[in-house]
């Protein structure tokens, strides 16, 4: 139920052209915007991107290139997914932690803090 309240909030407040990357979440029924979501059988997209790009700024630029403007993070599920990953040969977990500290703006969180909506920093196309 809280997820659908978050989706309703997103529908009311995100721009109509927003494209959302879901992290730690794959329940997409009623998702009000275009999105990318990993299935339970796939690696988390953001983790794969960190392995490929290696640094937070490159990750952000690639997401923007793909048209992603926001992320919806299911914090407990995301933590479980990322905590199970090894730190070798490349520490993708640290890259992702730095990504969330430096490349996004926190927009909203659900009442219980399970769901977080963040917006990618985009100097070329700032949103009001």
For each residue, the residues with C-beta under 8 A, 3 or more apart:
1: 4 5
2: 5 6 110 111 112 114 115
3: 6 7 25 27 74 115
4: 1 7 8 30
5: 1 2 8 9 110
6: 2 3 9 10 72 108 110 115 117
7: 3 4 10 11 30 31 32
8: 4 5 11 12 32
9: 5 6 12 13 108 117
10: 6 7 13 14 18 20 32 33 70 72 117
11: 7 8 14 32 33
12: 8 9
13: 9 10 108
14: 10 11 18 20 32 33 69 70 117
15: 18 69 127
16: 33
17: 69
18: 10 14 15 33 34 69 70
19: 33 34 35 36 66 67 68 69 70
20: 10 14 31 33 34 35 36 68 69 70 71 72
21: 35 36 37 45 46 63 68 70 71 72
22: 25 26 28 31 35 36 37 38 71 72 74
23: 44 45 46 71 72 73 74 78
24: 44 73 74 75 76 77 78 79 80 81
25: 3 22 37 72 73 74 77 78 115
26: 22 37 38 39 40
27: 3
28: 22 31 35 37
29:
30: 4 7
31: 7 20 22 28 35 37
32: 7 8 10 11 14
33: 10 11 14 16 18 19 20 70
34: 18 19 20 67
35: 19 20 21 22 28 31 72
36: 19 20 21 22 45 66 68
37: 21 22 25 26 28 31 45
38: 22 26 42 43 44 45
39: 26 42
40: 26
41:
42: 38 39 45
43: 38 47 48
44: 23 24 38 47 48 78 81 82
45: 21 23 36 37 38 42 48 49
46: 21 23 49 50 59 71 96 99
47: 43 44 50 51 81 82 85 92 96
48: 43 44 45 51 52
49: 45 46 52 53 59 62 63
50: 46 47 53 54 59 92 93 95 96 99
51: 47 48 54 90 92
52: 48 49
53: 49 50 58 59 62 95
54: 50 51 58 90 95
55: 58 59 95 98
56: 59 60 95 96 98 99 101 102 103
57: 60 61 102 103
58: 53 54 55 61 62
59: 46 49 50 53 55 56 62 63 95 96 99 103
60: 56 57 63 64 99 103 104 120 121
61: 57 58 64 65
62: 49 53 58 59 65 66
63: 21 49 59 60 66 68 120
64: 60 61 67 68 69 120 122
65: 61 62
66: 19 36 62 63
67: 19 34 64
68: 19 20 21 36 63 64 71 120
69: 14 15 17 18 19 20 64 119 120 122 127
70: 10 14 18 19 20 21 33 107 117 118 119 120
71: 20 21 22 23 46 68 104 117 118 120
72: 6 10 20 21 22 23 25 35 115 116 117
73: 23 24 25 78 115 116 117 118
74: 3 22 23 24 25 77 78 114 115
75: 24 78 79 113 114 115 116
76: 24 79 80 114
77: 24 25 74 80 81
78: 23 24 25 44 73 74 75 81 82
79: 24 75 76 82 83
80: 24 76 77 83 84
81: 24 44 47 77 78 84 85
82: 44 47 78 79 85 93 96
83: 79 80 93
84: 80 81
85: 47 81 82 92 93
86:
87: 91 93 94
88: 91
89:
90: 51 54 95
91: 87 88 94 95
92: 47 50 51 85 95 96
93: 50 82 83 85 87 96 97
94: 87 91 97 98
95: 50 53 54 55 56 59 90 91 92 98 99
96: 46 47 50 56 59 82 92 93 99 100
97: 93 94 100 101
98: 55 56 94 95 101 102 103
99: 46 50 56 59 60 95 96 102 103 104
100: 96 97 103 104 118
101: 56 97 98
102: 56 57 98 99
103: 56 57 59 60 98 99 100 120 121
104: 60 71 99 100 118 119 120 121
105: 118 119 121
106: 109 116 117 118
107: 70 117 118 119
108: 6 9 13 116 117
109: 106 113 115 116 117
110: 2 5 6 113 114 115 116
111: 2
112: 2
113: 75 109 110 116
114: 2 74 75 76 110
115: 2 3 6 25 72 73 74 75 109 110
116: 72 73 75 106 108 109 110 113
117: 6 9 10 14 70 71 72 73 106 107 108 109
118: 70 71 73 100 104 105 106 107
119: 69 70 104 105 107 127
120: 60 63 64 68 69 70 71 103 104
121: 60 103 104 105
122: 64 69 125 126 127
123: 126
124:
125: 122
126: 122 123
127: 15 69 119 122
128:
